Amino acid sequence: MANSLKRLVSCVIFDLDGTLLNTDGVVSNVLRVFLSKYGKEWERKKALKAVGKTPLEAAASIVEGFGLPCGKDEFLAEITPIFSAQIGNIKALPGANRLLKHLSRNGVPMGLASNSPRKSIESKISYHLGWKESFSVIIGGDEVTTGKPSPEIFLEAAKRLNMEPSSCLVIEDSVPGVMAGKAAGMEVVAVPSVPKQTHLFTAADEVINSLLDLQPEKWGLPPFQDWVERTLPIEPWYIGGPIIKGFGRGSKLLGIPTANLSTEDHSTLLSKYPSGVYFGWAGLSTRGVYKMVMSIGWNPYFNNTKKTIEPWLLHEFNEDFYGEELRLVIIGYIRPEANFPSLQRLIAKIHEDRRIAEKALDHPLYSKYQNDPCIKGSPSTQL
């Protein structure tokens, strides 16, 4: 997984919401309920304008965007206690716990710099074991004069860490955060929290799909040692349902059976996982259990407007299997979603993914899940 060194850094400064925590899901749910009181419908495009801003700026954006009959201070005063009651439901983003443990274990100093108030930051991280102890410095937006995109919060973090700004690596999910990091003279890795918006992050030194894709060695930091057969083991998760397509467009091009599933049935689950290529085991209700490699995402080559779930069953079939019940256990990650300049390059990469998955699934770490009762349809288990 090694790549050429970009620049040596000595510490890492993280943003919190949208970078380490999947705050968006809880915020969206709270906003939906709040807006309904005023006869307004939640719209993701309008809500996204608040990403990366200070609480007051975000409140102003929501009030204006949705045409609410209240001021930003009134809005903030009313919604803050509702949101605070849901803080315990905010989950860590994929790769966050892994990255924090890795850096902490290797003695890399870490700071947390968020536009959120200090009290809110401490409340959020209190629900995540070991997070508070991982950070040598925690700074909230209420502890500086100006929030991001001003560099003040990152410069203050570097000062408290006794680090030169040039030796700091910032990890951010928003454009204002990236601007702040670069204005502070720091290296910046962007992990956009908004799908299909990477083109807005050209100021960042690197843009990655998720924290699963961060390669610390690029920055002179200790590399991860947890990859197995070119794959990353992940906590198993289950998904299933009737196949809405089988032997479709992809199958004819590749000669590999495709079994598309409905994303509508799994929208909540999929919001937790970044787009990319995963693998595991697939159980067809009438046929058996097979090795499987699966893409989750927008398929940029075909410019899809909706997120797709496309498991590829690594077995030869001679007939379609529309409507059959498919059960999956996803146990590993291969790579992020990527665009390709030609269909030939895309096909070649998918075949490479297939070879990686087939070999990895013979490893004892992964092969034990072949007999998982969930994918065999045991009546005592549910997906």
Sequence and secondary structure as in RCSB ss.txt:
>XXXX:A:sequence
MANSLKRLVSCVIFDLDGTLLNTDGVVSNVLRVFLSKYGKEWERKKALKAVGKTPLEAAASIVEGFGLPCGKDEF
LAEITPIFSAQIGNIKALPGANRLLKHLSRNGVPMGLASNSPRKSIESKISYHLGWKESFSVIIGGDEVTTGKPS
PEIFLEAAKRLNMEPSSCLVIEDSVPGVMAGKAAGMEVVAVPSVPKQTHLFTAADEVINSLLDLQPEKWGLPPFQ
DWVERTLPIEPWYIGGPIIKGFGRGSKLLGIPTANLSTEDHSTLLSKYPSGVYFGWAGLSTRGVYKMVMSIGWNP
YFNNTKKTIEPWLLHEFNEDFYGEELRLVIIGYIRPEANFPSLQRLIAKIHEDRRIAEKALDHPLYSKYQNDPCI
KGSPSTQL
>XXXX:A:secstr
         SEEEE  BTTTB HHHHHHHHHHHHHHTTT    HHHHGGGTTS HHHHHHHHHHHTT SS HHHH
HHHHHHHHHTTGGG  B TTHHHHHHHHHHTT  EEEEESS HHHHHHHHTTSTTHHHH SEEEEGGGSSS TTS
SHHHHHHHHHTT  GGGEEEEESSHHHHHHHHHTT EEEE  SSTT GGGGTTSSEE SSGGG  GGGGTS    
  BTTBEEEEEEEEEEE SEES HHHHHHSS BEEB SGGGHHHHTTS SEEEEEEEEETTTEEEEEEEEEE  T
TTT SS EEEEEESS  SS  TT EEEEEEEEEEEE    SSHHHHHHHHHHHHHHHHHHTTSHHHHGGGG HHH
HT TT   
